[in-house]
Amino acid sequence: MSDVALVTRRSRRRTSTWLAGAALVALAFVPAERLLSAYDHGLLAYDFRQTFLPAAEALVDGNSPYPEYGYPPLVAFLSVPFALVPGAEFIVTGLLIACVPLSLWLFSVRDWRCYVVALLWISVFNAVQTANVTLPLLVCAAACWRWRDRRFAASAAGGLAVAAKLLAWPLAVWLAATGRARTAVGLFLVALAVTFGLWATIGFSGLVSYPDSLERLQGAQGDRGYTFQALVSDLGLAEGVGMALGLVVLAAVLTAVVVHGRRGDDTRSFAWAMVATVVGSPVIWLHSFALLLAPVAVLKPRLTWVWFVPALLWFVSPGTGNGAPWQTAVTVLAAAAVVVGALARPERTSRVSQLRRPTATNGVA
């Protein structure tokens, strides 16, 4: 190929890249416009204003947020500073948006187009708009992954994730399966210390009744989420069928975590663990699928078709709840496509044995 043809080819490639980037940036205004609409309708930071802020205000007043508060105490205590400043919903919204690029950076994603497309995910938008703990959990998981061979850092990051929301417990399975049993134990110790330490400051109010609260929540809202329980309910089958199917899928995903971990495939094991945090959730909301950014980021750190699938759900999903049966089915199938697409021929692999144990040659490491 001549020098002129080579220069022309590179110029065309550079131009197409910039055009694609400009299109992505333009599309990013769609969720921005939706956030403004949510503010106009009083729906901006809805979960924060309805759940976390009242709990924080109760703590500021010296009262217990339980039994009305349905989460472990960590998020309520972290919300206390926001109860003391005006316009807290705007600050929280900005922080949650920042969680997305921070997570991708911790996952070592350096393709700037992925950062733009991630903000186009409807699940990410829903997590920002409702202002729940999904995106902070993603940051903790990303930190746990990045510093996975630093025992104290990984234990702290994973432990805080579990202390914030119990659904992050599969991180401990991944750590144990990849030969980091002490880190997994440290994760649980951090989670227990933070949870019971904070609960002790309010006299363990609501601790005994907390499991019953979770069971009531699942029973009341399970058919509103994107769960197997909701799917079989739409098909007219018994509720127990959906619960059994969900347990089977969760068991299969956890088996994949362990199998890949034992084989030394750190990346796939972690990816399946993040899938387990979604599958194992008592109620899977639309924002729950934002956690799938983790397997996509570690397995496909450069822009591919997988990154775009969740963005297409803008044309399907009705919002936080599951809507019509076909909308539930399409959303679940799209999530499955993301997982399969990310796990198929990953661009990045990480072997535990290569990362943690030097190769010995003739007795010299």
Order of alpha helices (4+ residues) and beta strands (2+ residues): alpha-alpha-alpha-alpha-alpha-alpha-alpha-alpha-alpha-alpha-alpha-alpha-alpha-alpha-alpha-alpha-alpha-alpha
